[in-house]
Amino acid sequence: MHSGLELESRRRIYDFLSANPGVHLRRIGQTLGMSTGMLSYHLGVMERQGLLKSEAARHRRRYYLAQAYRPDQRIVLALLRERVPRTIMLELATHGERTFADLLRVTRVTKSTLSYHLAKVVTSGVLVRSRRERESVFALSDGSAVTNLILSCATSLPDEAVGRFVSIWPRLQALRERQAAAIPVPLPSA
């Protein structure tokens, strides 16, 4: 056992963060039934010992096991903890490129709210924005990396849509492979 995990409360925190990467302090405290002061103390000790890593993500500090995720993965995980960015990323992982109007229908938020979240996710580097005629089109920068994080952390993401994504992912992957195999390869000209 690592020397920083000799206390039961620290083992519980560590185990919880192992299963729920990118969760913020209040959620940890609510789930584990710990006061904010006690939890802050233990998180600080564990971070100084190199067991945990925390990052400020907008208005919250999110916690991860220190050696488990690269910085780019922590960005994706932090965004997956928010409902609107998670909905956007699930839609793009499932269907590929989407227009602003497509995402507006799926997220069911106002235009200004969607614009805010899209700008945030594009700025983070997780999404790319391009233009198709007069429309903005959005896509994941690295769809396979985002998909792998969704699949690996699905049980800890608070959304029914995540469960649907996990259940349809094998079929989507098989369909994409069949479509790729059906695309004729042009012959070189003589």
C-alpha positions as CSV (number, residue, x, y, z in Angstrom):
1,M,0.0,0.0,0.0
2,H,1.3,3.5,-0.8
3,S,2.4,5.4,2.2
4,G,-0.2,8.1,1.6
5,L,-3.1,5.6,1.7
6,E,-2.7,4.3,5.2
7,L,-5.8,6.2,6.3
8,E,-9.3,4.7,5.4
9,S,-10.6,8.2,4.4
10,R,-7.7,8.6,1.9
11,R,-8.2,5.1,0.5
12,R,-11.9,5.9,-0.1
13,I,-11.0,9.2,-1.9
14,Y,-8.4,7.4,-4.0
15,D,-10.7,4.6,-4.9
16,F,-13.5,7.0,-5.7
17,L,-11.3,9.1,-8.0
18,S,-10.0,6.0,-9.7
19,A,-13.6,5.2,-10.7
20,N,-14.7,8.8,-11.2
21,P,-11.8,10.9,-12.8
22,G,-12.3,14.6,-13.1
23,V,-14.9,15.0,-10.3
24,H,-14.9,18.2,-8.3
25,L,-14.6,18.6,-4.6
26,R,-18.3,19.1,-3.8
27,R,-19.3,16.0,-5.6
28,I,-16.6,13.9,-3.9
29,G,-17.7,15.2,-0.5
30,Q,-21.4,14.5,-1.3
31,T,-20.7,11.0,-2.5
32,L,-18.3,10.0,0.3
33,G,-20.2,11.9,3.1
34,M,-17.1,14.0,4.0
35,S,-17.1,17.6,5.1
36,T,-15.5,20.1,2.8
37,G,-12.8,21.0,5.3
38,M,-11.8,17.4,6.0
39,L,-11.9,16.5,2.3
40,S,-9.8,19.6,1.3
41,Y,-7.2,18.6,3.8
42,H,-6.9,15.0,2.6
43,L,-6.9,16.0,-1.1
44,G,-4.1,18.5,-0.4
45,V,-2.0,15.9,1.4
46,M,-2.6,13.4,-1.3
47,E,-1.7,15.9,-4.0
48,R,1.5,16.9,-2.2
49,Q,2.4,13.2,-1.9
50,G,2.0,12.9,-5.7
51,L,-1.0,10.6,-5.5
52,L,-3.5,13.1,-7.1
53,K,-3.4,15.9,-9.5
54,S,-5.9,18.7,-9.6
55,E,-6.7,21.3,-12.2
56,A,-8.9,24.3,-12.2
57,A,-11.6,23.8,-14.9
58,R,-13.7,26.9,-15.2
59,H,-15.2,27.5,-11.7
60,R,-14.3,24.2,-10.2
61,R,-11.2,22.3,-9.2
62,R,-11.2,18.7,-10.7
63,Y,-9.3,15.8,-9.3
64,Y,-7.5,12.9,-11.0
65,L,-5.1,10.1,-10.1
66,A,-1.7,11.6,-10.7
67,Q,-0.4,9.0,-13.1
68,A,-3.6,8.0,-14.8
69,Y,-4.3,10.8,-17.4
70,R,-2.3,13.0,-19.7
71,P,-3.1,16.8,-19.7
72,D,-5.1,16.5,-23.0
73,Q,-7.2,13.6,-21.5
74,R,-7.9,15.6,-18.3
75,I,-9.3,18.4,-20.5
76,V,-11.7,16.0,-22.2
77,L,-12.7,14.4,-18.9
78,A,-13.4,17.8,-17.4
79,L,-15.6,18.7,-20.3
80,L,-17.4,15.3,-20.1
81,R,-18.4,16.2,-16.6
82,E,-20.5,19.1,-17.9
83,R,-23.9,18.3,-19.5
84,V,-23.9,20.5,-22.6
85,P,-20.3,19.7,-23.6
86,R,-20.9,16.0,-22.9
87,T,-24.0,16.1,-25.1
88,I,-22.1,17.8,-27.9
89,M,-19.2,15.4,-27.7
90,L,-21.5,12.3,-27.6
91,E,-23.3,13.6,-30.7
92,L,-20.1,14.2,-32.6
93,A,-18.6,10.8,-31.5
94,T,-21.7,9.1,-32.7
95,H,-22.5,10.9,-35.9
96,G,-19.3,12.8,-36.9
97,E,-19.5,16.4,-38.2
98,R,-22.6,18.4,-37.1
99,T,-23.8,21.8,-37.8
100,F,-24.8,24.4,-35.2
101,A,-28.5,23.7,-36.0
102,D,-27.9,20.0,-35.5
103,L,-26.3,20.6,-32.1
104,L,-29.0,23.0,-31.1
105,R,-31.7,20.4,-31.6
106,V,-29.7,17.7,-29.6
107,T,-28.7,19.9,-26.7
108,R,-32.0,21.6,-26.3
109,V,-30.5,24.8,-25.0
110,T,-30.7,28.4,-26.3
111,K,-28.5,29.6,-29.1
112,S,-26.4,31.8,-26.8
113,T,-25.9,28.9,-24.4
114,L,-24.8,26.6,-27.2
115,S,-22.5,29.3,-28.6
116,Y,-20.9,29.7,-25.2
117,H,-20.3,26.0,-24.8
118,L,-19.1,25.4,-28.3
119,A,-16.6,28.3,-28.0
120,K,-15.3,26.8,-24.7
121,V,-14.9,23.4,-26.3
122,V,-13.3,24.7,-29.4
123,T,-10.9,26.9,-27.4
124,S,-9.9,23.8,-25.4
125,G,-8.8,22.1,-28.6
126,V,-11.3,19.2,-28.3
127,L,-13.5,20.5,-31.2
128,V,-12.6,22.0,-34.5
129,R,-14.9,24.5,-36.3
130,S,-15.1,24.8,-40.0
131,R,-17.4,26.4,-42.5
132,R,-19.6,24.7,-45.1
133,E,-21.1,27.4,-47.2
134,R,-22.8,29.6,-44.7
135,E,-22.9,27.1,-41.8
136,S,-20.5,26.4,-39.0
137,V,-19.6,22.7,-38.8
138,F,-18.1,21.1,-35.8
139,A,-16.1,17.9,-35.4
140,L,-14.0,16.3,-32.7
141,S,-10.3,17.0,-33.1
142,D,-9.4,13.4,-32.2
143,G,-12.6,11.4,-32.3
144,S,-10.9,8.1,-31.3
145,A,-9.3,9.6,-28.2
146,V,-12.6,11.2,-27.0
147,T,-14.5,7.9,-27.8
148,N,-11.9,5.9,-25.8
149,L,-12.3,8.2,-22.8
150,I,-16.1,8.1,-23.0
151,L,-16.0,4.3,-23.1
152,S,-13.5,3.9,-20.3
153,C,-15.3,6.3,-18.0
154,A,-18.9,5.6,-19.0
155,T,-20.0,4.2,-15.7
156,S,-19.0,7.4,-13.9
157,L,-20.6,9.9,-16.3
158,P,-24.0,11.0,-15.2
159,D,-26.0,10.7,-18.3
160,E,-28.4,8.2,-19.9
161,A,-27.0,9.2,-23.3
162,V,-23.6,7.8,-22.3
163,G,-25.1,4.4,-21.7
164,R,-26.8,4.5,-25.1
165,F,-23.5,5.5,-26.8
166,V,-21.7,2.6,-25.1
167,S,-24.4,0.2,-26.2
168,I,-24.5,1.3,-29.9
169,W,-20.7,1.9,-30.3
170,P,-19.8,-1.6,-31.5
171,R,-22.6,-1.4,-34.2
172,L,-21.4,2.0,-35.2
173,Q,-17.8,0.8,-35.5
174,A,-18.9,-2.2,-37.6
175,L,-21.0,0.0,-39.9
176,R,-18.1,2.5,-40.4
177,E,-15.7,-0.4,-41.2
178,R,-18.2,-1.8,-43.8
179,Q,-18.6,1.6,-45.3
180,A,-14.9,2.1,-45.5
181,A,-14.4,-1.3,-47.2
182,A,-17.2,-0.4,-49.7
183,I,-15.5,2.8,-50.9
184,P,-13.8,2.1,-54.2
185,V,-10.1,3.0,-54.5
186,P,-9.3,4.9,-57.6
187,L,-6.9,3.3,-60.0
188,P,-3.8,5.2,-60.9
189,S,-3.9,6.7,-64.3
190,A,-1.6,5.4,-67.0
